[in-house]
Amino acid sequence: MEEDAGGREQQEAAAKAQREAAAAGVSVNEWWQHVKASFLGLVRKVTARSEQEAAEADMRTARAQVEATDEAEARKKQLAADH
């Protein structure tokens, strides 16, 4: 009986570690999407030919960052629900 409980605890610990690693991977991906959006936004802003294009570059950057955050939150919720 004690062996079964110990094995179950190890499985639960391994599953928890796997979920946490997956969540960390999602966070790293979210960070990368933010960096990429910021860089592309900066390039668009620097190459803008007018104030309007610069403002549109800022809006596109903000939208891309919000989408990255929303996607990451949805993935993390899914990971939490799957356990």
Secondary structure, DSSP 8 states (H G I E B T S, - for coil): -HHHHHHHHHHHHHHHHHHHHHHHHHHHHHHHHHHHHHHHHHHHHHT-SSHHHHHHHHHHHHHHHHHHHHHHHHHHHHHHHH-
